[in-house]
């Protein structure tokens, strides 16, 4: 993964990000030598979000297949939440 220092980002701006992303799909921004942020192309971000949603859907389907769910009315659901 590419690295961008906060100083490079400050002096070079978006050009520093573009140069880093030319080498890898993600780049870490370091502040005072510590990794603080990650920047990426928007298409890569959308891909990762889609993967996250696919994983959540797969988990939900597994929960349904295993019987790990509760079927109740909205009122009963709210009452159960109040007891938590």
C-alpha positions in Angstrom: 0.0 0.0 0.0 1.3 3.4 -0.9 2.1 6.0 1.7 1.5 9.8 1.6 2.8 12.0 4.4 0.6 14.8 5.6 3.3 17.2 4.6 3.3 15.9 1.0 -0.5 16.2 1.0 -0.2 19.8 2.3 2.3 20.8 -0.3 1.3 18.8 -3.4 -2.4 18.4 -2.7 -4.4 16.1 -4.9 -1.4 15.4 -7.1 0.1 13.5 -4.2 -3.0 11.3 -3.9 -3.1 10.7 -7.7 0.5 9.6 -7.7 0.0 7.3 -4.8 -3.1 5.7 -6.3 -1.3 5.1 -9.6 0.8 2.5 -7.7 -2.0 0.9 -5.6 -5.8 1.0 -5.1 -5.4 2.5 -1.6 -2.9 4.8 0.0 -2.2 5.5 3.7 -1.9 9.1 4.9 0.6 9.4 7.7 0.6 12.2 10.2 3.8 12.7 12.2 4.9 9.2 11.2 1.7 7.5 12.3 -0.8 6.0 9.9 -4.1 7.9 10.3 -6.2 7.8 7.1 -6.7 5.8 4.0 -7.6 7.3 0.6 -8.8 5.5 -2.4 -10.5 5.9 -5.8 -14.3 6.2 -5.6 -14.8 3.2 -7.8 -12.7 1.1 -5.3 -14.7 2.5 -2.4 -18.0 1.5 -4.1 -16.6 -2.0 -4.7 -15.7 -2.4 -1.0 -19.1 -1.2 0.0 -20.7 -3.7 -2.3 -18.6 -6.4 -0.8 -19.6 -5.3 2.7 -23.3 -5.4 1.8 -22.9 -8.9 0.2 -21.2 -10.1 3.4 -24.1 -8.7 5.5 -26.7 -10.4 3.2 -24.8 -13.7 3.4 -24.8 -13.5 7.2 -28.5 -12.7 7.3 -29.3 -15.7 5.1 -27.2 -17.9 7.3 -29.0 -16.6 10.4 -32.4 -17.3 8.8 -31.4 -20.8 7.7 -30.1 -21.6 11.2 -33.3 -20.2 12.8 -31.5 -17.4 14.6 -34.3 -14.9 14.3 -37.4 -13.7 16.2 -40.8 -13.1 14.6 -42.9 -10.6 16.5 -45.1 -7.6 16.2 -43.6 -4.1 16.1 -45.1 -3.5 19.6 -43.5 -6.6 21.0 -40.2 -5.8 19.4 -40.2 -2.3 21.0 -41.1 -3.8 24.4 -38.3 -6.4 24.1 -35.9 -3.5 23.2 -37.0 -1.6 26.3 -36.1 -4.6 28.5 -32.5 -4.7 27.1 
